[in-house]
Amino acid sequence: MSLRPQVIQLYKNLLYMGREYPMGYDYFRERLKRAFLKNKHETDPKVIEEMIGRGEYVIKEIEALYMLKKYRTLKRRYYDVEFTNKQATN
């Protein structure tokens, strides 16, 4: 069984997730490509499966980063920053 399709799908998913990366898409794409090229020599299926699992974990972390960004934006939009600072000092 070849793991190549899974690796390619992981790469595509990571590229898609990197569209709104805080440091920019180009930065994300270069780092992603470098990481995949660094491990292209790997042939052991167990090691490749571990790397795929690590990549899926990274996808979850990026999703969490985006959710946190959205949460902070909504919080700023609906709550007055001065009010929350005054409330915290009292």
PyMOL Python script that loads the backbone (N, CA, C, O; Angstrom):
from pymol import cmd

cmd.read_pdbstr("""\
ATOM      1  N   MET A   1       0.848  -1.186   0.000  1.00  0.00           N
ATOM      2  CA  MET A   1       0.000   0.000   0.000  1.00  0.00           C
ATOM      3  C   MET A   1       0.889   1.244   0.000  1.00  0.00           C
ATOM      4  O   MET A   1       1.791   1.379   0.827  1.00  0.00           O
ATOM      5  N   SER A   2       0.625   2.127  -0.919  1.00  0.00           N
ATOM      6  CA  SER A   2       1.415   3.337  -1.049  1.00  0.00           C
ATOM      7  C   SER A   2       0.828   4.463  -0.186  1.00  0.00           C
ATOM      8  O   SER A   2      -0.384   4.677  -0.163  1.00  0.00           O
ATOM      9  N   LEU A   3       1.693   5.160   0.503  1.00  0.00           N
ATOM     10  CA  LEU A   3       1.266   6.290   1.328  1.00  0.00           C
ATOM     11  C   LEU A   3       1.369   7.613   0.571  1.00  0.00           C
ATOM     12  O   LEU A   3       1.029   8.670   1.102  1.00  0.00           O
ATOM     13  N   ARG A   4       1.834   7.545  -0.651  1.00  0.00           N
ATOM     14  CA  ARG A   4       2.028   8.757  -1.454  1.00  0.00           C
ATOM     15  C   ARG A   4       0.753   9.599  -1.585  1.00  0.00           C
ATOM     16  O   ARG A   4       0.822  10.814  -1.397  1.00  0.00           O
ATOM     17  N   PRO A   5      -0.408   9.009  -1.898  1.00  0.00           N
ATOM     18  CA  PRO A   5      -1.626   9.838  -1.994  1.00  0.00           C
ATOM     19  C   PRO A   5      -1.969  10.550  -0.686  1.00  0.00           C
ATOM     20  O   PRO A   5      -2.445  11.685  -0.698  1.00  0.00           O
ATOM     21  N   GLN A   6      -1.724   9.877   0.445  1.00  0.00           N
ATOM     22  CA  GLN A   6      -1.993  10.499   1.741  1.00  0.00           C
ATOM     23  C   GLN A   6      -1.057  11.680   1.980  1.00  0.00           C
ATOM     24  O   GLN A   6      -1.473  12.716   2.499  1.00  0.00           O
ATOM     25  N   VAL A   7       0.200  11.520   1.601  1.00  0.00           N
ATOM     26  CA  VAL A   7       1.173  12.598   1.783  1.00  0.00           C
ATOM     27  C   VAL A   7       0.807  13.785   0.898  1.00  0.00           C
ATOM     28  O   VAL A   7       0.874  14.932   1.339  1.00  0.00           O
ATOM     29  N   ILE A   8       0.428  13.518  -0.327  1.00  0.00           N
ATOM     30  CA  ILE A   8       0.043  14.598  -1.245  1.00  0.00           C
ATOM     31  C   ILE A   8      -1.201  15.311  -0.721  1.00  0.00           C
ATOM     32  O   ILE A   8      -1.270  16.539  -0.768  1.00  0.00           O
ATOM     33  N   GLN A   9      -2.172  14.569  -0.230  1.00  0.00           N
ATOM     34  CA  GLN A   9      -3.390  15.180   0.316  1.00  0.00           C
ATOM     35  C   GLN A   9      -3.067  16.022   1.551  1.00  0.00           C
ATOM     36  O   GLN A   9      -3.628  17.103   1.729  1.00  0.00           O
ATOM     37  N   LEU A  10      -2.172  15.535   2.398  1.00  0.00           N
ATOM     38  CA  LEU A  10      -1.746  16.298   3.568  1.00  0.00           C
ATOM     39  C   LEU A  10      -1.094  17.606   3.142  1.00  0.00           C
ATOM     40  O   LEU A  10      -1.366  18.656   3.724  1.00  0.00           O
ATOM     41  N   TYR A  11      -0.240  17.546   2.135  1.00  0.00           N
ATOM     42  CA  TYR A  11       0.432  18.748   1.629  1.00  0.00           C
ATOM     43  C   TYR A  11      -0.594  19.751   1.111  1.00  0.00           C
ATOM     44  O   TYR A  11      -0.498  20.943   1.399  1.00  0.00           O
ATOM     45  N   LYS A  12      -1.567  19.274   0.354  1.00  0.00           N
ATOM     46  CA  LYS A  12      -2.609  20.162  -0.180  1.00  0.00           C
ATOM     47  C   LYS A  12      -3.445  20.772   0.938  1.00  0.00           C
ATOM     48  O   LYS A  12      -3.776  21.957   0.889  1.00  0.00           O
ATOM     49  N   ASN A  13      -3.787  19.974   1.944  1.00  0.00           N
ATOM     50  CA  ASN A  13      -4.567  20.488   3.071  1.00  0.00           C
ATOM     51  C   ASN A  13      -3.789  21.554   3.837  1.00  0.00           C
ATOM     52  O   ASN A  13      -4.344  22.578   4.235  1.00  0.00           O
ATOM     53  N   LEU A  14      -2.497  21.299   4.038  1.00  0.00           N
ATOM     54  CA  LEU A  14      -1.671  22.280   4.742  1.00  0.00           C
ATOM     55  C   LEU A  14      -1.541  23.567   3.935  1.00  0.00           C
ATOM     56  O   LEU A  14      -1.583  24.660   4.500  1.00  0.00           O
ATOM     57  N   LEU A  15      -1.384  23.447   2.621  1.00  0.00           N
ATOM     58  CA  LEU A  15      -1.327  24.648   1.778  1.00  0.00           C
ATOM     59  C   LEU A  15      -2.626  25.442   1.880  1.00  0.00           C
ATOM     60  O   LEU A  15      -2.610  26.670   1.965  1.00  0.00           O
ATOM     61  N   TYR A  16      -3.737  24.734   1.871  1.00  0.00           N
ATOM     62  CA  TYR A  16      -5.034  25.400   1.982  1.00  0.00           C
ATOM     63  C   TYR A  16      -5.163  26.107   3.330  1.00  0.00           C
ATOM     64  O   TYR A  16      -5.657  27.232   3.404  1.00  0.00           O
ATOM     65  N   MET A  17      -4.717  25.441   4.391  1.00  0.00           N
ATOM     66  CA  MET A  17      -4.818  26.030   5.725  1.00  0.00           C
ATOM     67  C   MET A  17      -3.895  27.242   5.877  1.00  0.00           C
ATOM     68  O   MET A  17      -4.164  28.128   6.688  1.00  0.00           O
ATOM     69  N   GLY A  18      -2.826  27.282   5.112  1.00  0.00           N
ATOM     70  CA  GLY A  18      -1.858  28.365   5.231  1.00  0.00           C
ATOM     71  C   GLY A  18      -2.252  29.645   4.539  1.00  0.00           C
ATOM     72  O   GLY A  18      -1.492  30.613   4.574  1.00  0.00           O
ATOM     73  N   ARG A  19      -3.411  29.689   3.911  1.00  0.00           N
ATOM     74  CA  ARG A  19      -3.824  30.884   3.163  1.00  0.00           C
ATOM     75  C   ARG A  19      -3.846  32.136   4.026  1.00  0.00           C
ATOM     76  O   ARG A  19      -3.453  33.208   3.565  1.00  0.00           O
ATOM     77  N   GLU A  20      -4.293  32.021   5.251  1.00  0.00           N
ATOM     78  CA  GLU A  20      -4.440  33.194   6.115  1.00  0.00           C
ATOM     79  C   GLU A  20      -3.435  33.167   7.266  1.00  0.00           C
ATOM     80  O   GLU A  20      -3.699  33.726   8.330  1.00  0.00           O
ATOM     81  N   TYR A  21      -2.313  32.535   7.065  1.00  0.00           N
ATOM     82  CA  TYR A  21      -1.302  32.447   8.119  1.00  0.00           C
ATOM     83  C   TYR A  21      -0.830  33.858   8.479  1.00  0.00           C
ATOM     84  O   TYR A  21      -0.612  34.674   7.584  1.00  0.00           O
ATOM     85  N   PRO A  22      -0.670  34.155   9.752  1.00  0.00           N
ATOM     86  CA  PRO A  22      -0.325  35.522  10.176  1.00  0.00           C
ATOM     87  C   PRO A  22       0.944  36.092   9.541  1.00  0.00           C
ATOM     88  O   PRO A  22       1.017  37.300   9.317  1.00  0.00           O
ATOM     89  N   MET A  23       1.932  35.267   9.249  1.00  0.00           N
ATOM     90  CA  MET A  23       3.172  35.783   8.663  1.00  0.00           C
ATOM     91  C   MET A  23       3.134  35.782   7.139  1.00  0.00           C
ATOM     92  O   MET A  23       4.125  36.125   6.494  1.00  0.00           O
ATOM     93  N   GLY A  24       2.008  35.403   6.563  1.00  0.00           N
ATOM     94  CA  GLY A  24       1.846  35.437   5.118  1.00  0.00           C
ATOM     95  C   GLY A  24       1.886  34.065   4.478  1.00  0.00           C
ATOM     96  O   GLY A  24       2.521  33.136   4.976  1.00  0.00           O
ATOM     97  N   TYR A  25       1.193  33.968   3.366  1.00  0.00           N
ATOM     98  CA  TYR A  25       1.087  32.696   2.656  1.00  0.00           C
ATOM     99  C   TYR A  25       2.431  32.266   2.071  1.00  0.00           C
ATOM    100  O   TYR A  25       2.781  31.087   2.116  1.00  0.00           O
ATOM    101  N   ASP A  26       3.185  33.221   1.522  1.00  0.00           N
ATOM    102  CA  ASP A  26       4.471  32.872   0.921  1.00  0.00           C
ATOM    103  C   ASP A  26       5.434  32.295   1.959  1.00  0.00           C
ATOM    104  O   ASP A  26       6.132  31.316   1.694  1.00  0.00           O
ATOM    105  N   TYR A  27       5.464  32.906   3.130  1.00  0.00           N
ATOM    106  CA  TYR A  27       6.301  32.398   4.219  1.00  0.00           C
ATOM    107  C   TYR A  27       5.887  30.981   4.575  1.00  0.00           C
ATOM    108  O   TYR A  27       6.736  30.100   4.705  1.00  0.00           O
ATOM    109  N   PHE A  28       4.599  30.755   4.732  1.00  0.00           N
ATOM    110  CA  PHE A  28       4.078  29.436   5.108  1.00  0.00           C
ATOM    111  C   PHE A  28       4.410  28.402   4.037  1.00  0.00           C
ATOM    112  O   PHE A  28       4.855  27.299   4.355  1.00  0.00           O
ATOM    113  N   ARG A  29       4.196  28.754   2.769  1.00  0.00           N
ATOM    114  CA  ARG A  29       4.427  27.823   1.667  1.00  0.00           C
ATOM    115  C   ARG A  29       5.899  27.420   1.577  1.00  0.00           C
ATOM    116  O   ARG A  29       6.209  26.249   1.360  1.00  0.00           O
ATOM    117  N   GLU A  30       6.804  28.385   1.742  1.00  0.00           N
ATOM    118  CA  GLU A  30       8.235  28.065   1.685  1.00  0.00           C
ATOM    119  C   GLU A  30       8.637  27.119   2.811  1.00  0.00           C
ATOM    120  O   GLU A  30       9.374  26.159   2.588  1.00  0.00           O
ATOM    121  N   ARG A  31       8.155  27.390   4.011  1.00  0.00           N
ATOM    122  CA  ARG A  31       8.491  26.533   5.155  1.00  0.00           C
ATOM    123  C   ARG A  31       7.908  25.134   4.984  1.00  0.00           C
ATOM    124  O   ARG A  31       8.560  24.138   5.300  1.00  0.00           O
ATOM    125  N   LEU A  32       6.684  25.067   4.483  1.00  0.00           N
ATOM    126  CA  LEU A  32       6.032  23.774   4.265  1.00  0.00           C
ATOM    127  C   LEU A  32       6.791  22.956   3.229  1.00  0.00           C
ATOM    128  O   LEU A  32       7.056  21.770   3.428  1.00  0.00           O
ATOM    129  N   LYS A  33       7.132  23.597   2.133  1.00  0.00           N
ATOM    130  CA  LYS A  33       7.856  22.894   1.069  1.00  0.00           C
ATOM    131  C   LYS A  33       9.206  22.394   1.581  1.00  0.00           C
ATOM    132  O   LYS A  33       9.609  21.269   1.283  1.00  0.00           O
ATOM    133  N   ARG A  34       9.895  23.220   2.342  1.00  0.00           N
ATOM    134  CA  ARG A  34      11.191  22.836   2.898  1.00  0.00           C
ATOM    135  C   ARG A  34      11.051  21.621   3.821  1.00  0.00           C
ATOM    136  O   ARG A  34      11.881  20.713   3.791  1.00  0.00           O
ATOM    137  N   ALA A  35      10.004  21.614   4.631  1.00  0.00           N
ATOM    138  CA  ALA A  35       9.783  20.489   5.555  1.00  0.00           C
ATOM    139  C   ALA A  35       9.506  19.196   4.792  1.00  0.00           C
ATOM    140  O   ALA A  35      10.014  18.138   5.162  1.00  0.00           O
ATOM    141  N   PHE A  36       8.710  19.275   3.737  1.00  0.00           N
ATOM    142  CA  PHE A  36       8.396  18.071   2.964  1.00  0.00           C
ATOM    143  C   PHE A  36       9.616  17.588   2.185  1.00  0.00           C
ATOM    144  O   PHE A  36       9.861  16.384   2.101  1.00  0.00           O
ATOM    145  N   LEU A  37      10.380  18.518   1.618  1.00  0.00           N
ATOM    146  CA  LEU A  37      11.567  18.111   0.861  1.00  0.00           C
ATOM    147  C   LEU A  37      12.644  17.513   1.771  1.00  0.00           C
ATOM    148  O   LEU A  37      13.398  16.635   1.353  1.00  0.00           O
ATOM    149  N   LYS A  38      12.708  17.989   3.005  1.00  0.00           N
ATOM    150  CA  LYS A  38      13.697  17.474   3.953  1.00  0.00           C
ATOM    151  C   LYS A  38      13.445  15.994   4.248  1.00  0.00           C
ATOM    152  O   LYS A  38      14.384  15.252   4.535  1.00  0.00           O
ATOM    153  N   ASN A  39      12.200  15.569   4.181  1.00  0.00           N
ATOM    154  CA  ASN A  39      11.836  14.193   4.518  1.00  0.00           C
ATOM    155  C   ASN A  39      11.483  13.336   3.303  1.00  0.00           C
ATOM    156  O   ASN A  39      10.910  12.258   3.457  1.00  0.00           O
ATOM    157  N   LYS A  40      11.818  13.799   2.103  1.00  0.00           N
ATOM    158  CA  LYS A  40      11.413  13.049   0.912  1.00  0.00           C
ATOM    159  C   LYS A  40      12.152  11.728   0.752  1.00  0.00           C
ATOM    160  O   LYS A  40      11.683  10.851   0.026  1.00  0.00           O
ATOM    161  N   HIS A  41      13.287  11.565   1.405  1.00  0.00           N
ATOM    162  CA  HIS A  41      14.066  10.338   1.291  1.00  0.00           C
ATOM    163  C   HIS A  41      13.506   9.196   2.150  1.00  0.00           C
ATOM    164  O   HIS A  41      13.927   8.049   2.000  1.00  0.00           O
ATOM    165  N   GLU A  42      12.579   9.496   3.031  1.00  0.00           N
ATOM    166  CA  GLU A  42      12.055   8.506   3.980  1.00  0.00           C
ATOM    167  C   GLU A  42      11.242   7.434   3.243  1.00  0.00           C
ATOM    168  O   GLU A  42      10.374   7.751   2.429  1.00  0.00           O
ATOM    169  N   THR A  43      11.536   6.168   3.540  1.00  0.00           N
ATOM    170  CA  THR A  43      10.826   5.067   2.872  1.00  0.00           C
ATOM    171  C   THR A  43      10.115   4.130   3.844  1.00  0.00           C
ATOM    172  O   THR A  43       9.285   3.322   3.428  1.00  0.00           O
ATOM    173  N   ASP A  44      10.428   4.229   5.121  1.00  0.00           N
ATOM    174  CA  ASP A  44       9.819   3.350   6.119  1.00  0.00           C
ATOM    175  C   ASP A  44       8.354   3.743   6.336  1.00  0.00           C
ATOM    176  O   ASP A  44       8.083   4.868   6.754  1.00  0.00           O
ATOM    177  N   PRO A  45       7.403   2.838   6.062  1.00  0.00           N
ATOM    178  CA  PRO A  45       5.982   3.186   6.186  1.00  0.00           C
ATOM    179  C   PRO A  45       5.566   3.639   7.584  1.00  0.00           C
ATOM    180  O   PRO A  45       4.712   4.515   7.721  1.00  0.00           O
ATOM    181  N   LYS A  46       6.159   3.053   8.618  1.00  0.00           N
ATOM    182  CA  LYS A  46       5.800   3.444   9.985  1.00  0.00           C
ATOM    183  C   LYS A  46       6.213   4.885  10.265  1.00  0.00           C
ATOM    184  O   LYS A  46       5.465   5.643  10.883  1.00  0.00           O
ATOM    185  N   VAL A  47       7.394   5.254   9.814  1.00  0.00           N
ATOM    186  CA  VAL A  47       7.883   6.621  10.022  1.00  0.00           C
ATOM    187  C   VAL A  47       7.030   7.605   9.220  1.00  0.00           C
ATOM    188  O   VAL A  47       6.712   8.694   9.698  1.00  0.00           O
ATOM    189  N   ILE A  48       6.668   7.218   8.014  1.00  0.00           N
ATOM    190  CA  ILE A  48       5.835   8.088   7.174  1.00  0.00           C
ATOM    191  C   ILE A  48       4.463   8.286   7.816  1.00  0.00           C
ATOM    192  O   ILE A  48       3.928   9.394   7.810  1.00  0.00           O
ATOM    193  N   GLU A  49       3.900   7.222   8.365  1.00  0.00           N
ATOM    194  CA  GLU A  49       2.603   7.341   9.041  1.00  0.00           C
ATOM    195  C   GLU A  49       2.699   8.257  10.262  1.00  0.00           C
ATOM    196  O   GLU A  49       1.778   9.027  10.534  1.00  0.00           O
ATOM    197  N   GLU A  50       3.815   8.176  11.000  1.00  0.00           N
ATOM    198  CA  GLU A  50       4.021   9.080  12.137  1.00  0.00           C
ATOM    199  C   GLU A  50       4.093  10.529  11.665  1.00  0.00           C
ATOM    200  O   GLU A  50       3.534  11.425  12.298  1.00  0.00           O
ATOM    201  N   MET A  51       4.780  10.750  10.554  1.00  0.00           N
ATOM    202  CA  MET A  51       4.894  12.104  10.006  1.00  0.00           C
ATOM    203  C   MET A  51       3.539  12.620   9.526  1.00  0.00           C
ATOM    204  O   MET A  51       3.234  13.801   9.687  1.00  0.00           O
ATOM    205  N   ILE A  52       2.735  11.750   8.944  1.00  0.00           N
ATOM    206  CA  ILE A  52       1.386  12.137   8.518  1.00  0.00           C
ATOM    207  C   ILE A  52       0.562  12.518   9.748  1.00  0.00           C
ATOM    208  O   ILE A  52      -0.177  13.503   9.724  1.00  0.00           O
ATOM    209  N   GLY A  53       0.689  11.746  10.810  1.00  0.00           N
ATOM    210  CA  GLY A  53      -0.012  12.078  12.056  1.00  0.00           C
ATOM    211  C   GLY A  53       0.429  13.424  12.604  1.00  0.00           C
ATOM    212  O   GLY A  53      -0.395  14.201  13.087  1.00  0.00           O
ATOM    213  N   ARG A  54       1.714  13.702  12.534  1.00  0.00           N
ATOM    214  CA  ARG A  54       2.236  14.988  12.988  1.00  0.00           C
ATOM    215  C   ARG A  54       1.689  16.126  12.121  1.00  0.00           C
ATOM    216  O   ARG A  54       1.375  17.205  12.626  1.00  0.00           O
ATOM    217  N   GLY A  55       1.579  15.877  10.822  1.00  0.00           N
ATOM    218  CA  GLY A  55       1.019  16.883   9.911  1.00  0.00           C
ATOM    219  C   GLY A  55      -0.448  17.159  10.210  1.00  0.00           C
ATOM    220  O   GLY A  55      -0.889  18.307  10.149  1.00  0.00           O
ATOM    221  N   GLU A  56      -1.204  16.119  10.533  1.00  0.00           N
ATOM    222  CA  GLU A  56      -2.609  16.312  10.894  1.00  0.00           C
ATOM    223  C   GLU A  56      -2.736  17.087  12.196  1.00  0.00           C
ATOM    224  O   GLU A  56      -3.667  17.874  12.369  1.00  0.00           O
ATOM    225  N   TYR A  57      -1.798  16.863  13.112  1.00  0.00           N
ATOM    226  CA  TYR A  57      -1.774  17.637  14.356  1.00  0.00           C
ATOM    227  C   TYR A  57      -1.512  19.119  14.058  1.00  0.00           C
ATOM    228  O   TYR A  57      -2.123  19.998  14.667  1.00  0.00           O
ATOM    229  N   VAL A  58      -0.609  19.382  13.127  1.00  0.00           N
ATOM    230  CA  VAL A  58      -0.313  20.766  12.740  1.00  0.00           C
ATOM    231  C   VAL A  58      -1.559  21.426  12.155  1.00  0.00           C
ATOM    232  O   VAL A  58      -1.818  22.601  12.417  1.00  0.00           O
ATOM    233  N   ILE A  59      -2.325  20.687  11.371  1.00  0.00           N
ATOM    234  CA  ILE A  59      -3.573  21.230  10.814  1.00  0.00           C
ATOM    235  C   ILE A  59      -4.513  21.640  11.947  1.00  0.00           C
ATOM    236  O   ILE A  59      -5.118  22.711  11.896  1.00  0.00           O
ATOM    237  N   LYS A  60      -4.633  20.797  12.960  1.00  0.00           N
ATOM    238  CA  LYS A  60      -5.501  21.126  14.101  1.00  0.00           C
ATOM    239  C   LYS A  60      -4.997  22.363  14.837  1.00  0.00           C
ATOM    240  O   LYS A  60      -5.794  23.188  15.282  1.00  0.00           O
ATOM    241  N   GLU A  61      -3.682  22.496  14.966  1.00  0.00           N
ATOM    242  CA  GLU A  61      -3.105  23.664  15.635  1.00  0.00           C
ATOM    243  C   GLU A  61      -3.367  24.943  14.832  1.00  0.00           C
ATOM    244  O   GLU A  61      -3.653  25.993  15.408  1.00  0.00           O
ATOM    245  N   ILE A  62      -3.270  24.854  13.516  1.00  0.00           N
ATOM    246  CA  ILE A  62      -3.547  26.019  12.674  1.00  0.00           C
ATOM    247  C   ILE A  62      -5.017  26.408  12.782  1.00  0.00           C
ATOM    248  O   ILE A  62      -5.348  27.592  12.847  1.00  0.00           O
ATOM    249  N   GLU A  63      -5.900  25.405  12.803  1.00  0.00           N
ATOM    250  CA  GLU A  63      -7.325  25.691  12.983  1.00  0.00           C
ATOM    251  C   GLU A  63      -7.565  26.399  14.308  1.00  0.00           C
ATOM    252  O   GLU A  63      -8.342  27.351  14.373  1.00  0.00           O
ATOM    253  N   ALA A  64      -6.903  25.941  15.360  1.00  0.00           N
ATOM    254  CA  ALA A  64      -7.051  26.578  16.672  1.00  0.00           C
ATOM    255  C   ALA A  64      -6.540  28.015  16.632  1.00  0.00           C
ATOM    256  O   ALA A  64      -7.141  28.903  17.237  1.00  0.00           O
ATOM    257  N   LEU A  65      -5.446  28.249  15.929  1.00  0.00           N
ATOM    258  CA  LEU A  65      -4.902  29.595  15.783  1.00  0.00           C
ATOM    259  C   LEU A  65      -5.920  30.507  15.101  1.00  0.00           C
ATOM    260  O   LEU A  65      -6.125  31.643  15.529  1.00  0.00           O
ATOM    261  N   TYR A  66      -6.550  30.014  14.049  1.00  0.00           N
ATOM    262  CA  TYR A  66      -7.545  30.819  13.338  1.00  0.00           C
ATOM    263  C   TYR A  66      -8.777  31.073  14.196  1.00  0.00           C
ATOM    264  O   TYR A  66      -9.332  32.171  14.168  1.00  0.00           O
ATOM    265  N   MET A  67      -9.209  30.074  14.956  1.00  0.00           N
ATOM    266  CA  MET A  67     -10.369  30.259  15.832  1.00  0.00           C
ATOM    267  C   MET A  67     -10.072  31.295  16.908  1.00  0.00           C
ATOM    268  O   MET A  67     -10.929  32.115  17.238  1.00  0.00           O
ATOM    269  N   LEU A  68      -8.873  31.260  17.449  1.00  0.00           N
ATOM    270  CA  LEU A  68      -8.476  32.248  18.452  1.00  0.00           C
ATOM    271  C   LEU A  68      -8.447  33.650  17.851  1.00  0.00           C
ATOM    272  O   LEU A  68      -8.863  34.618  18.488  1.00  0.00           O
ATOM    273  N   LYS A  69      -7.957  33.746  16.634  1.00  0.00           N
ATOM    274  CA  LYS A  69      -7.920  35.040  15.943  1.00  0.00           C
ATOM    275  C   LYS A  69      -9.337  35.578  15.739  1.00  0.00           C
ATOM    276  O   LYS A  69      -9.588  36.762  15.962  1.00  0.00           O
ATOM    277  N   LYS A  70     -10.250  34.724  15.321  1.00  0.00           N
ATOM    278  CA  LYS A  70     -11.642  35.134  15.129  1.00  0.00           C
ATOM    279  C   LYS A  70     -12.280  35.536  16.461  1.00  0.00           C
ATOM    280  O   LYS A  70     -13.006  36.528  16.534  1.00  0.00           O
ATOM    281  N   TYR A  71     -12.006  34.764  17.506  1.00  0.00           N
ATOM    282  CA  TYR A  71     -12.554  35.063  18.827  1.00  0.00           C
ATOM    283  C   TYR A  71     -12.084  36.427  19.298  1.00  0.00           C
ATOM    284  O   TYR A  71     -12.886  37.226  19.783  1.00  0.00           O
ATOM    285  N   ARG A  72     -10.808  36.701  19.164  1.00  0.00           N
ATOM    286  CA  ARG A  72     -10.277  37.995  19.601  1.00  0.00           C
ATOM    287  C   ARG A  72     -10.861  39.143  18.784  1.00  0.00           C
ATOM    288  O   ARG A  72     -11.129  40.215  19.325  1.00  0.00           O
ATOM    289  N   THR A  73     -11.056  38.928  17.500  1.00  0.00           N
ATOM    290  CA  THR A  73     -11.646  39.962  16.652  1.00  0.00           C
ATOM    291  C   THR A  73     -13.075  40.252  17.084  1.00  0.00           C
ATOM    292  O   THR A  73     -13.466  41.412  17.214  1.00  0.00           O
ATOM    293  N   LEU A  74     -13.852  39.199  17.307  1.00  0.00           N
ATOM    294  CA  LEU A  74     -15.238  39.394  17.738  1.00  0.00           C
ATOM    295  C   LEU A  74     -15.305  40.041  19.110  1.00  0.00           C
ATOM    296  O   LEU A  74     -16.162  40.888  19.360  1.00  0.00           O
ATOM    297  N   LYS A  75     -14.415  39.650  19.986  1.00  0.00           N
ATOM    298  CA  LYS A  75     -14.404  40.235  21.330  1.00  0.00           C
ATOM    299  C   LYS A  75     -14.109  41.726  21.254  1.00  0.00           C
ATOM    300  O   LYS A  75     -14.752  42.525  21.935  1.00  0.00           O
ATOM    301  N   ARG A  76     -13.129  42.107  20.419  1.00  0.00           N
ATOM    302  CA  ARG A  76     -12.810  43.526  20.249  1.00  0.00           C
ATOM    303  C   ARG A  76     -13.974  44.286  19.626  1.00  0.00           C
ATOM    304  O   ARG A  76     -14.216  45.451  19.943  1.00  0.00           O
ATOM    305  N   ARG A  77     -14.678  43.616  18.747  1.00  0.00           N
ATOM    306  CA  ARG A  77     -15.769  44.270  18.030  1.00  0.00           C
ATOM    307  C   ARG A  77     -16.970  44.541  18.938  1.00  0.00           C
ATOM    308  O   ARG A  77     -17.630  45.572  18.808  1.00  0.00           O
ATOM    309  N   TYR A  78     -17.249  43.620  19.850  1.00  0.00           N
ATOM    310  CA  TYR A  78     -18.470  43.726  20.644  1.00  0.00           C
ATOM    311  C   TYR A  78     -18.278  44.229  22.068  1.00  0.00           C
ATOM    312  O   TYR A  78     -19.252  44.583  22.733  1.00  0.00           O
ATOM    313  N   TYR A  79     -17.050  44.265  22.541  1.00  0.00           N
ATOM    314  CA  TYR A  79     -16.809  44.766  23.889  1.00  0.00           C
ATOM    315  C   TYR A  79     -15.884  45.966  23.820  1.00  0.00           C
ATOM    316  O   TYR A  79     -14.899  45.974  23.082  1.00  0.00           O
ATOM    317  N   ASP A  80     -16.215  46.958  24.589  1.00  0.00           N
ATOM    318  CA  ASP A  80     -15.391  48.145  24.648  1.00  0.00           C
ATOM    319  C   ASP A  80     -14.116  47.819  25.417  1.00  0.00           C
ATOM    320  O   ASP A  80     -14.184  47.364  26.559  1.00  0.00           O
ATOM    321  N   VAL A  81     -12.964  48.044  24.810  1.00  0.00           N
ATOM    322  CA  VAL A  81     -11.695  47.710  25.436  1.00  0.00           C
ATOM    323  C   VAL A  81     -11.494  48.534  26.710  1.00  0.00           C
ATOM    324  O   VAL A  81     -10.994  48.009  27.705  1.00  0.00           O
ATOM    325  N   GLU A  82     -11.871  49.804  26.697  1.00  0.00           N
ATOM    326  CA  GLU A  82     -11.706  50.643  27.875  1.00  0.00           C
ATOM    327  C   GLU A  82     -12.563  50.122  29.028  1.00  0.00           C
ATOM    328  O   GLU A  82     -12.128  50.127  30.180  1.00  0.00           O
ATOM    329  N   PHE A  83     -13.774  49.675  28.719  1.00  0.00           N
ATOM    330  CA  PHE A  83     -14.678  49.153  29.758  1.00  0.00           C
ATOM    331  C   PHE A  83     -14.063  47.927  30.423  1.00  0.00           C
ATOM    332  O   PHE A  83     -14.079  47.817  31.649  1.00  0.00           O
ATOM    333  N   THR A  84     -13.528  47.016  29.639  1.00  0.00           N
ATOM    334  CA  THR A  84     -12.963  45.805  30.225  1.00  0.00           C
ATOM    335  C   THR A  84     -11.710  46.121  31.028  1.00  0.00           C
ATOM    336  O   THR A  84     -11.452  45.465  32.036  1.00  0.00           O
ATOM    337  N   ASN A  85     -10.919  47.113  30.607  1.00  0.00           N
ATOM    338  CA  ASN A  85      -9.746  47.493  31.381  1.00  0.00           C
ATOM    339  C   ASN A  85     -10.136  48.156  32.697  1.00  0.00           C
ATOM    340  O   ASN A  85      -9.498  47.905  33.719  1.00  0.00           O
ATOM    341  N   LYS A  86     -11.165  48.993  32.695  1.00  0.00           N
ATOM    342  CA  LYS A  86     -11.622  49.652  33.923  1.00  0.00           C
ATOM    343  C   LYS A  86     -12.185  48.611  34.880  1.00  0.00           C
ATOM    344  O   LYS A  86     -11.955  48.676  36.087  1.00  0.00           O
ATOM    345  N   GLN A  87     -12.914  47.663  34.340  1.00  0.00           N
ATOM    346  CA  GLN A  87     -13.509  46.629  35.170  1.00  0.00           C
ATOM    347  C   GLN A  87     -12.419  45.758  35.805  1.00  0.00           C
ATOM    348  O   GLN A  87     -12.570  45.322  36.946  1.00  0.00           O
ATOM    349  N   ALA A  88     -11.353  45.508  35.100  1.00  0.00           N
ATOM    350  CA  ALA A  88     -10.283  44.667  35.625  1.00  0.00           C
ATOM    351  C   ALA A  88      -9.511  45.376  36.731  1.00  0.00           C
ATOM    352  O   ALA A  88      -8.994  44.719  37.633  1.00  0.00           O
ATOM    353  N   THR A  89      -9.422  46.705  36.681  1.00  0.00           N
ATOM    354  CA  THR A  89      -8.670  47.426  37.711  1.00  0.00           C
ATOM    355  C   THR A  89      -9.458  47.602  38.983  1.00  0.00           C
ATOM    356  O   THR A  89      -8.856  47.792  40.040  1.00  0.00           O
ATOM    357  N   ASN A  90     -10.780  47.548  38.937  1.00  0.00           N
ATOM    358  CA  ASN A  90     -11.607  47.741  40.144  1.00  0.00           C
ATOM    359  C   ASN A  90     -11.696  46.509  40.984  1.00  0.00           C
ATOM    360  O   ASN A  90     -12.354  46.518  42.025  1.00  0.00           O
TER     361      ASN A  90
END
""", "prot")
cmd.dss("prot")
cmd.show_as("cartoon", "prot")
cmd.util.cbc("prot")
cmd.orient("prot")
